[in-house]
Amino acid sequence: MNTQAMRVVVVGASLAGLNTVRALRDEGHTGPITLVGEEPYGPYDRPPLSKEFLTSDAGHESLSLADTSALGLTELYGRRALHLEPRERTVHLDDGHVVPYDGLVIATGAGARSWPAPRPAAGVHTIRTLDDATALRHDLRGARRRILVVGGGFIGSEAAATVRELGHDVLLAHQGPAPLHRPMGEDAAFFVAELHRAAGVSLLSFATLTALHGQQRVTSVTLNDTHRVGADTAVLALGATPCTEWLTHSGLQLDRGLVTDAHARAVGADGRPHHRVVGAGDVTRFPHPHTARLLSLGHWSHAVEQARTAARTLLNPYAPAVYRPVASFWSSQYGVRFRAVGLPMEADRARTLELDLERRRLEVAYYRDGRLVGAVTANRAGRIAQYREQLADDLTAMASA
Amino acid sequence: MTERPVAGLKVIVDMNLCESHGQCVFAAPQVFAFDEDDILVYEPNPDVSQYKKVAAAAAACPVRAIRVEHGTEGDAPADGPESSR
């Protein structure tokens, strides 16, 4: 069909969803676009939720990513997609709406991993949505209290830093030897641990949450089955799970995420890509030349860049765009700016070029089979571009080899 | 003949917003860079040949701190890529 008349439905009013819409319009698509979002808000920025949003009084408008009125959309917020009928090309929403499409964009993101066992009604938080962060922020107001943060990933580490800056007593319990050990390796994790210690955060390594206690409100938790710790508030940063439940019977390949190919097309159960169904952002798992496994990335720039590919592929099904990114991500803790490129988590060796606790500077390069796969810096943003360039050149060389 | 704006590119970065994410340095390394203290430095009037890269830099900025004006001779500064958003 004429792609100009194509009715596009974007499920997920996320960064990836919004950027797919933008790219479709930038590429000249004038046909109808429907943007569906589970939350009652239009697309907003999530990175501040574990950082400055918790310390401010700003309302949700402050996080808005765009004035969507200029994009000519039908916006359906506060509605969840229940299932997908790819043969009929319809998306079924929880309010009974059945939305037909010619082209579908799956950008439902990932949700905070929930606590599977019983838990107290109050004082237990996750940080994924605006409502999550607003509830946590409310709980952090007032006098100094004991806040337990569980999880040594970026959200847990950032939340611990932010809560500490609010003046509370913070215990950060994490599974590895140090926070961020898994995504950034030993030396960078040591650096992060030292930042936490210097700020007065208590760290508990090799700790797994096994129970939450309290009648109404949380009063304590159990770690590693035996270690009881008192807490007035618990922040659970246990990782993210892709939101693919609504796709269970869709015939699309799901493997800890929506499997997409190098063109951002959803892959069917038969292994063949769909030409009219694309995916972008946290929800996808996709192939990448720098790793043998399918990759899922929760990064801001991944959502933006894969969205662009998804839009182009949808508009040019016979000449689909290629998604072969140099990943890029960042974090901010205690005012220290971490900047990273590539896939440090895929490395088998790390080389530390600078680790200066006094000046709070860090530079680590990551290799796999002797080949550069990533780099991390802290307060050394000027050093990161050269690694990014090298990774980009390497990907180009691999593509033309 | 009256004076007219010179054809060219104008880049404006709101340094109050800039958090040195570096996405602009990746997208347009001839225009954006960091100094030794991680402060962004940039060429405010880059060559027009840089337009695509500078536009990509503006679009990639996570805090939307970059504005690009593409002035053409005789025109008021035209809309940058930001204004179509």
Interface residues (C-beta under 8 A of the other chain):
Chain A: R22 R25 D26 D45 P47 A66 D67 A70 W300 S301 V304 V326 S328 W330 S332 R337 R339 N379 R380 A381 G382 I384 A385 R388 E389
Chain B: E19 S20 H21 G22 Q23 V25 F26 P29 A33 F34 D35 E36 D38 A60 P62 S84 R85
